[in-house]
Amino acid sequence: MRAVFFGTPEIAVPSLEALCDVADVVGVVCQPDRPSGRGLELRFPPVKERALERGFEVVQPTKIRTEEFAAWLRERNADVALVIAYGRILPPAVLATPRLGCINLHASLLPKYRGAAPIQWSVARGESETGIALMQMDEGCDTGPVFTMRRLAIGPDETAGELAPRLAELAATMVREDLPRVVAGELTAMSQDHERATLAPMLAKADGAVDWSQSAGTVHDRARGMSPWPGAHTTLDGKLFKVLATRVASRDGHEGPPGAVVGFEGGMLRVACGEGALFLARGQVEGKRPLDAAQLHAGRTLTVGSRLGAPAAT
């Protein structure tokens, strides 16, 4: 089959590699180069880097609702377009151009977690499993019929950043094993139950704010779901404090006011929550380097009686 690939970040690279095994890749579409790092130098997206290494033609339209892009896509004469984490909603004209339309790999068990950040929100909301849905794209946001889904367990302490590469490999497996069956007409897409849909909106910096009045499990899930970006954060003496690694502590009666450091055990700091307590394993004061809990404790940055999330002392 002739295929065009739409994708941009690192999570999409294994699927591009897999597509090369089952199709003639006749073009790759990704987001424009973006400034990165302290020098704000323009960097190629990971998909572009890999595509150029393989000698593919790469286009990076700033707008995809143009006749120029429509003409380029028509000239590919593709049987199918495979899409994963491209980063833009495709207009009807693009969806209709490949002979079999556009097929999307979405990182959730649809209809759960439709939207831009399904991996992060599935972790942040304490889900025990997620997966990849192979779906026919329509004009909605992840609303099209689904050909097949494959499931993946989420570890109780796994972060979104750790889960993403595992999902990327699962997606690549589906490209090799399931996409050819879709093209051959062996799999039929089934409509989603739209009444069961939940949303996974794009993340903002504020989504990483820790609310210590919540239960320890809820705080832990939010912290690992926001890792690596936007990162869980709170305050310490009026300064930003990044919560880099946590574990849920065993329950042992009343812990103390939410955000209070109530103990140091097993190399970790015990922090009271609205219900239960959390072990803080690693953190970072604004402007300082990341430190593990033992270093924070030894340097008296955090000691028993310190209060995270409290207003600065006057």
Backbone torsions as a table, in degrees:
resi	resn	phi	psi	omega
1	MET	NA	151.2	174.2
2	ARG	-93.8	129.5	-174.4
3	ALA	-137.2	143.3	169.1
4	VAL	-105.6	141.8	-178.6
5	PHE	-112.8	130.6	174.1
6	PHE	-114.0	120.3	177.1
7	GLY	-176.1	160.4	-175.7
8	THR	-132.8	-57.7	-170.6
9	PRO	-85.2	-177.8	-176.1
10	GLU	-58.5	-36.0	-177.4
11	ILE	-61.7	-21.9	-178.0
12	ALA	-86.7	-15.5	-174.2
13	VAL	-61.7	-46.4	178.7
14	PRO	-58.9	-33.0	178.8
15	SER	-69.8	-35.7	174.9
16	LEU	-63.6	-43.9	178.0
17	GLU	-60.9	-41.9	179.9
18	ALA	-65.7	-38.5	179.8
19	LEU	-61.9	-33.7	178.1
20	CYS	-62.4	-25.2	-178.8
21	ASP	-78.7	-22.0	-172.9
22	VAL	-122.8	-1.5	-175.1
23	ALA	-149.0	162.2	169.3
24	ASP	-88.8	104.6	-177.6
25	VAL	-79.7	114.4	-172.5
26	VAL	-104.3	5.0	177.1
27	GLY	172.3	150.9	179.5
28	VAL	-128.9	132.7	-179.2
29	VAL	-118.0	128.4	175.7
30	CYS	-144.9	172.0	-179.1
31	GLN	-66.9	157.5	177.5
32	PRO	-61.6	158.6	174.5
33	ASP	-58.6	144.0	-178.7
34	ARG	-122.9	149.0	173.9
35	PRO	-67.6	142.4	-176.4
36	SER	-148.0	153.7	177.2
37	GLY	78.2	177.9	-177.1
38	ARG	-64.3	-32.8	179.7
39	GLY	-83.2	-4.5	-179.6
40	LEU	52.5	39.9	175.6
41	GLU	-75.8	146.1	178.3
42	LEU	-68.4	130.3	179.5
43	ARG	-118.7	142.1	174.4
44	PHE	-69.8	140.6	169.2
45	PRO	-63.1	150.5	-179.7
46	PRO	-54.3	-37.9	179.7
47	VAL	-64.9	-39.9	178.3
48	LYS	-62.3	-43.6	-180.0
49	GLU	-57.1	-48.4	-178.3
50	ARG	-68.6	-39.4	-179.7
51	ALA	-63.0	-41.8	178.9
52	LEU	-66.8	-36.9	176.2
53	GLU	-59.5	-33.3	-179.0
54	ARG	-89.3	-2.2	176.7
55	GLY	82.0	20.0	-179.9
56	PHE	-83.2	152.7	171.7
57	GLU	-74.5	129.3	-178.6
58	VAL	-119.0	132.2	173.1
59	VAL	-122.2	145.4	-177.4
60	GLN	-133.6	69.6	-175.3
61	PRO	-66.7	136.0	172.4
62	THR	-74.1	-26.5	174.1
63	LYS	-133.6	138.5	180.0
64	ILE	-107.8	-0.1	175.6
65	ARG	-98.5	52.4	-179.6
66	THR	-125.7	154.8	178.2
67	GLU	-67.5	-32.6	179.9
68	GLU	-60.8	-46.5	179.1
69	PHE	-70.1	-39.3	178.4
70	ALA	-59.0	-40.8	179.4
71	ALA	-66.4	-41.5	178.7
72	TRP	-60.1	-43.6	-177.7
73	LEU	-67.3	-39.7	178.2
74	ARG	-62.3	-38.1	-178.3
75	GLU	-66.5	-21.3	178.4
76	ARG	-69.9	-24.3	-179.3
77	ASN	50.7	49.2	-173.4
78	ALA	-83.3	147.3	171.1
79	ASP	-75.9	-34.7	-175.9
80	VAL	-153.7	152.3	168.9
81	ALA	-112.6	128.3	177.3
82	LEU	-102.2	128.6	-173.5
83	VAL	-123.8	131.3	170.9
84	ILE	-150.0	120.0	176.6
85	ALA	51.6	44.5	177.3
86	TYR	-69.8	-43.8	175.7
87	GLY	108.1	3.0	176.8
88	ARG	-141.9	151.1	173.9
89	ILE	-77.6	129.5	-177.8
90	LEU	-84.7	132.2	179.9
91	PRO	-73.7	163.0	-178.2
92	PRO	-53.2	-39.2	-178.3
93	ALA	-62.2	-37.8	178.2
94	VAL	-72.0	-43.7	-179.4
95	LEU	-58.0	-32.8	-173.9
96	ALA	-91.1	-8.1	-172.9
97	THR	-73.1	-50.7	176.9
98	PRO	-63.2	150.4	-175.2
99	ARG	-55.8	-40.3	-179.2
100	LEU	-105.6	13.3	177.9
101	GLY	79.6	-159.3	-177.1
102	CYS	-111.7	129.0	-178.8
103	ILE	-110.2	128.8	-174.3
104	ASN	-112.2	142.2	169.3
105	LEU	-102.7	109.4	-176.5
106	HIS	-111.3	132.9	-172.0
107	ALA	-85.7	60.4	171.1
108	SER	-162.5	172.0	176.3
109	LEU	-95.4	84.8	-176.1
110	LEU	-56.6	144.0	13.0
111	PRO	-86.0	7.6	176.4
112	LYS	-69.7	141.5	170.9
113	TYR	58.5	57.6	169.0
114	ARG	-77.8	139.5	176.4
115	GLY	129.8	-166.0	-167.3
116	ALA	-79.9	-22.6	-172.3
117	ALA	-132.3	57.8	-176.3
118	PRO	-67.7	-33.4	-179.0
119	ILE	-66.4	-49.0	-177.5
120	GLN	-62.8	-44.6	-176.0
121	TRP	-73.6	-30.5	177.3
122	SER	-65.3	-36.9	176.3
123	VAL	-73.6	-46.1	-175.9
124	ALA	-62.5	-26.5	179.8
125	ARG	-97.9	12.7	170.4
126	GLY	75.5	24.2	178.2
127	GLU	-66.9	146.5	178.2
128	SER	-94.9	-10.9	176.5
129	GLU	-150.5	158.4	174.8
130	THR	-147.0	-155.0	-179.9
131	GLY	168.0	-165.7	178.1
132	ILE	-123.0	133.1	174.1
133	ALA	-107.8	129.2	174.3
134	LEU	-98.7	114.1	-168.1
135	MET	-135.5	154.1	172.2
136	GLN	-81.4	125.7	-177.8
137	MET	-78.5	140.8	171.0
138	ASP	-126.4	-166.2	-174.5
139	GLU	-76.2	-12.4	-179.9
140	GLY	-83.7	-179.8	178.4
141	CYS	-93.2	96.7	179.0
142	ASP	61.2	35.5	-176.5
143	THR	-103.6	-3.9	-174.3
144	GLY	-72.2	166.8	179.6
145	PRO	-67.2	150.4	-172.5
146	VAL	-108.0	131.4	177.2
147	PHE	-80.1	-47.4	-178.3
148	THR	-162.7	158.4	175.2
149	MET	-134.0	146.6	173.6
150	ARG	-123.9	138.8	-171.4
151	ARG	-101.8	155.4	-180.0
152	LEU	-146.2	129.3	178.6
153	ALA	-72.5	144.8	175.1
154	ILE	-103.5	125.0	178.9
155	GLY	-67.1	150.2	-175.9
156	PRO	-64.0	-22.3	178.2
157	ASP	-116.5	8.8	-177.3
158	GLU	-72.4	136.1	177.2
159	THR	-91.3	165.2	176.0
160	ALA	-60.3	-38.0	179.1
161	GLY	-65.3	-32.4	177.3
162	GLU	-78.6	-31.6	-179.0
163	LEU	-73.6	-35.1	-173.5
164	ALA	-56.1	-47.0	179.6
165	PRO	-63.5	-32.9	177.7
166	ARG	-67.5	-39.0	176.4
167	LEU	-67.9	-35.4	178.3
168	ALA	-60.7	-41.2	179.2
169	GLU	-70.6	-35.9	176.4
170	LEU	-64.3	-41.2	177.3
171	ALA	-60.7	-42.1	179.4
172	ALA	-62.5	-38.9	176.3
173	THR	-60.7	-41.1	179.8
174	MET	-67.9	-33.3	176.5
175	VAL	-62.4	-43.7	-177.9
176	ARG	-72.1	-38.1	-171.4
177	GLU	-100.3	-33.1	-173.4
178	ASP	-103.1	-36.1	-179.2
179	LEU	-59.6	-43.8	177.1
180	PRO	-59.0	-33.0	178.2
181	ARG	-70.1	-34.1	175.3
182	VAL	-64.2	-47.8	-178.5
183	VAL	-63.6	-34.1	179.7
184	ALA	-79.6	-3.6	-179.9
185	GLY	79.7	17.8	-177.9
186	GLU	-87.4	-15.4	178.1
187	LEU	-117.9	135.8	179.4
188	THR	-107.0	131.8	179.6
189	ALA	-77.0	135.3	-179.8
190	MET	-110.3	138.9	-179.6
191	SER	-63.5	147.2	175.7
192	GLN	-79.9	156.4	172.0
193	ASP	-86.7	95.2	-172.4
194	HIS	-64.9	-23.2	179.2
195	GLU	-69.6	-18.8	-179.5
196	ARG	-96.5	6.3	-174.5
197	ALA	-69.0	141.6	169.5
198	THR	-126.6	158.3	-173.7
199	LEU	-109.0	149.2	176.6
200	ALA	-128.6	78.8	-173.5
201	PRO	-68.5	163.4	176.9
202	MET	-57.0	140.7	-177.0
203	LEU	-77.0	148.0	172.7
204	ALA	-124.0	161.1	-179.6
205	LYS	-55.6	-37.4	-177.4
206	ALA	-64.8	-20.5	-179.6
207	ASP	-66.3	-18.7	179.6
208	GLY	-86.2	-2.5	-177.9
209	ALA	-66.2	129.2	-178.7
210	VAL	-86.6	130.8	174.3
211	ASP	-107.7	99.5	-174.9
212	TRP	-68.9	-12.1	177.8
213	SER	-76.1	-10.8	176.7
214	GLN	-80.1	171.5	179.6
215	SER	-67.8	157.6	179.9
216	ALA	-59.0	-40.1	179.3
217	GLY	-63.2	-40.6	179.9
218	THR	-66.0	-42.2	178.4
219	VAL	-64.1	-43.4	179.8
220	HIS	-60.9	-46.1	-179.3
221	ASP	-63.2	-42.5	179.7
222	ARG	-64.2	-41.5	-178.4
223	ALA	-63.4	-43.5	-178.5
224	ARG	-77.2	-26.7	176.0
225	GLY	-70.6	-29.2	-179.9
226	MET	-90.7	6.6	179.6
227	SER	-97.9	126.7	11.4
228	PRO	-91.1	-18.0	-178.8
229	TRP	-133.0	139.3	6.6
230	PRO	-82.7	-1.2	-179.4
231	GLY	84.3	136.5	176.1
232	ALA	-73.7	137.1	-178.1
233	HIS	-147.1	152.3	177.9
234	THR	-143.2	-158.8	176.0
235	THR	-127.6	153.7	174.3
236	LEU	-139.0	111.9	-176.6
237	ASP	53.6	40.0	176.1
238	GLY	84.4	-5.7	179.2
239	LYS	-102.7	152.7	176.6
240	LEU	-64.3	134.7	177.1
241	PHE	-129.4	121.5	-179.8
242	LYS	-88.1	128.8	178.4
243	VAL	-94.6	103.9	-169.0
244	LEU	-94.5	-29.9	179.7
245	ALA	-154.4	136.0	-176.9
246	THR	-138.3	163.6	170.9
247	ARG	-143.2	149.3	176.4
248	VAL	-79.9	127.9	179.9
249	ALA	-84.7	155.1	174.9
250	SER	-65.8	146.4	-177.5
251	ARG	-77.1	136.7	-177.0
252	ASP	-149.0	66.8	177.7
253	GLY	69.1	-158.3	-178.2
254	HIS	-72.1	129.7	-175.1
255	GLU	-93.8	-39.7	-174.3
256	GLY	139.0	-179.0	-179.9
257	PRO	-65.4	144.4	-178.0
258	PRO	-54.3	132.1	-179.5
259	GLY	91.3	-8.6	-178.6
260	ALA	-78.5	136.8	172.6
261	VAL	-80.6	116.0	-172.2
262	VAL	-112.6	0.8	178.8
263	GLY	-178.8	165.9	173.5
264	PHE	-134.9	115.0	-175.3
265	GLU	-150.3	143.0	178.7
266	GLY	59.3	28.1	179.7
267	GLY	77.9	9.9	179.9
268	MET	-129.6	155.6	178.9
269	LEU	-93.7	130.7	-179.7
270	ARG	-91.8	122.6	-176.8
271	VAL	-118.6	127.7	-179.7
272	ALA	-71.2	143.3	174.6
273	CYS	-122.0	179.3	178.4
274	GLY	-59.0	-30.7	174.7
275	GLU	-142.4	119.0	-179.5
276	GLY	78.6	-165.6	-178.0
277	ALA	-141.0	159.7	-177.8
278	LEU	-121.2	140.2	170.2
279	PHE	-88.4	125.0	173.0
280	LEU	-93.4	115.6	-176.3
281	ALA	-96.6	-25.3	-176.0
282	ARG	-157.9	140.6	-179.1
283	GLY	-154.3	175.2	-177.2
284	GLN	-152.0	121.9	173.1
285	VAL	-78.1	141.8	179.4
286	GLU	-50.1	128.8	178.2
287	GLY	84.7	-4.1	-179.4
288	LYS	-113.1	170.4	177.6
289	ARG	-82.1	156.7	176.4
290	PRO	-63.4	142.0	180.0
291	LEU	-134.4	147.6	172.4
292	ASP	-78.2	169.8	-172.5
293	ALA	-61.0	-37.3	179.8
294	ALA	-62.6	-39.4	177.9
295	GLN	-68.2	-41.0	177.3
296	LEU	-61.2	-40.0	-178.5
297	HIS	-72.2	-44.6	-178.0
298	ALA	-64.3	-35.4	-179.9
299	GLY	-85.4	3.5	178.8
300	ARG	61.5	22.5	170.9
301	THR	-66.7	-42.0	175.1
302	LEU	-130.4	124.3	176.8
303	THR	-133.6	169.6	176.0
304	VAL	-58.3	126.0	-176.2
305	GLY	106.5	-18.4	174.0
306	SER	-63.4	153.6	-177.3
307	ARG	-130.1	116.1	176.5
308	LEU	-85.2	138.0	177.8
309	GLY	83.7	-1.3	-178.9
310	ALA	-85.8	153.3	176.1
311	PRO	-60.0	151.8	179.1
312	ALA	-62.5	143.1	178.4
313	ALA	-68.0	142.7	-179.7
314	THR	-109.1	NA	NA
